[in-house]
Amino acid sequence: MHVLVTGATGYVGSAVVRELIGAGHTVTGLCRSEEKAAGLKAAGAEALYGTLDDLDTLRSGAAAADGVIHLAFTNDFSDFEGALALDLRAVEVMGAALEGSGKPFITTAHANGHAVDHAVLATAERGVRASIVSLAPSVHGEGDRGFVPMMINIARAKGFAAYIGEGTNRWPAVHRLDAAVLYRLALESAPAGSRLLGAGDEGIPLREIASVIGRQLNVPAVSITSEEAADHFGFLGPIAAFDITSLYNTAQASRATRELLGWEPKQPGLIADLEEGHYFA
Ligand SMILES: NC(=O)c1ccc[n+]([C@@H]2O[C@H](COP(=O)([O-])OP(=O)(O)OC[C@H]3O[C@@H](n4cnc5c(N)ncnc54)[C@H](OP(=O)(O)O)[C@@H]3O)[C@@H](O)[C@H]2O)c1
């Protein structure tokens, strides 16, 4: 298939591009700089200049492809509503370009992105093989800039690795390369209207994550109270306190995704990945 990938130059998207090309697909990656275009070309993809605001580019890029994987997101936590509004417009335009074609359209779920998900699923009613991937909140591996490196930086700065209370609240996690395989499999075979969960680890207690961070940094892992969490973790406090598995019904959703697509995560889990040391180099 010839696939349009938005977010092709990002942490997850660049792995998806490699995975698609490795499996014999061809890729056009949306990108917004010469430097990023050069990276795409080096990976064997074509570059399509444009941003999520360039609706004509998204429309023609989607129409010209055999399928679309949508991973671009501004990740602007200071204007998350704005990021979701941009995402909604982009999804509506690309979805409309695919209407009646039966082509696959794989999008990425976001917290509070119900309107976007609704728009995606609506295209499944209009002849698009649309499906939504929810990624575990930690997509880990080389180059991770997400929650886990933030926790490591906080532990380094404060001299201890914290968890809240008993630390039994759990985070799902998925290796970046396993996530890339999931997007490819969804492109190739997910039925219209599928909701998929990318979780290699279905739920790791925060105490275990803090313990391995403590071991690697040679600092203690320490329980703190929920009152202390805001000061310790900053904006990460509520996330560090939360049992994220409750959001997705992780075990069931993960099993359903694996069975539907034959997806089998093969990469190291988060704890093993942290033990490898590259997060602490
Ligand atoms: N990484 C995680 O741990 C994680 C966990 C859960 C969900 N997710 C979701 O997975 C998706 C990909 O995440 P990621 O970690 O790969 O993010 P990332 O590394 O920040 O990449 C974001 C991608 O989107 C592109 N982009 C951003 N704003 C754009 C705009 N206005 N117009 C066009 N392109 C734009 C970026 O282009 P440039 O390269 O030019 O900046 C980049 O290709 C996101 O939807 C994210 O919310 C990620």
The ligand as a Gaussian input file, in Angstrom:
#p B3LYP/6-31G(d) Opt

LIG

0 1
 N        5.399000       9.199000      23.032000
 C        4.505000       8.743000      23.924000
 O        4.891000       8.284000      25.033000
 C        3.028000       8.749000      23.604000
 C        2.150000       8.151000      24.509000
 C        0.788000       8.144000      24.218000
 C        0.315000       8.735000      23.059000
 N        1.185000       9.337000      22.198000
 C        0.650000       9.959000      20.982000
 O        1.283000       9.420000      19.833000
 C        1.388000      10.428000      18.829000
 C        2.826000      10.570000      18.399000
 O        3.586000      10.883000      19.553000
 P        5.155000      11.119000      19.466000
 O        5.723000      10.736000      20.784000
 O        5.708000      10.486000      18.237000
 O        5.198000      12.693000      19.352000
 P        6.366000      13.613000      18.746000
 O        7.677000      12.910000      18.781000
 O        6.228000      14.918000      19.453000
 O        5.944000      13.773000      17.217000
 C        4.860000      14.547000      16.836000
 C        4.791000      14.555000      15.340000
 O        3.730000      15.424000      14.942000
 C        4.264000      16.427000      14.083000
 N        3.522000      17.659000      14.304000
 C        3.335000      18.324000      15.450000
 N        2.591000      19.424000      15.247000
 C        2.316000      19.450000      13.915000
 C        1.595000      20.336000      13.090000
 N        1.002000      21.423000      13.582000
 N        1.527000      20.061000      11.783000
 C        2.123000      18.961000      11.262000
 N        2.821000      18.079000      11.999000
 C        2.911000      18.333000      13.305000
 C        5.716000      16.552000      14.477000
 O        6.449000      17.184000      13.428000
 P        7.935000      17.781000      13.701000
 O        8.867000      16.605000      13.645000
 O        8.134000      18.747000      12.616000
 O        7.906000      18.411000      15.068000
 C        6.060000      15.088000      14.662000
 O        6.215000      14.449000      13.420000
 C        0.810000      11.702000      19.414000
 O       -0.522000      11.779000      19.021000
 C        0.928000      11.457000      20.911000
 O       -0.007000      12.213000      21.643000
 C        2.534000       9.340000      22.434000

